[in-house]
Amino acid sequence: MVRIVIGGQIDKEKVADITRKIAGDRAVVTVKSDLEAAMDVKTGAADYYLGACNTGGGGALAMAIAMLTMSLCATVSMPGNIRSNEDIEKEIEAGKKAFGFTPQHAEQVIPVILNKIL
């Protein structure tokens, strides 16, 4: 079973609800502080991190970048710019574990991420 932690600065419950709805019983989804969520991925207690903020990369991924390094993190949307499904999938294939996006794009990017990791 895939373990997903929800961090980020805003709309954590919205992100978690979307994630749970799509993942169903294929994943365990937990909402945590940014520090706890990033630490869970770093220690192997969680497999993936999802986070939202108004820029898609600042508050959504700051702690994940600090704990996991940028090599394991990807911003998949920012204001006015959603990365293509193919680009998001390539980030997962490259081994990225933490994904940041704006809450306005959550319903578009979360399904792409989950369809690839599940």
Helices and strands as residue ranges (DSSP letters): E 2-8, H 12-23, G 24-26, E 27-31, H 34-43, E 48-52, H 58-68, G 70-72, E 73-75, E 77-78, E 81-82, H 85-93, E 98-101, G 103-105, H 106-117
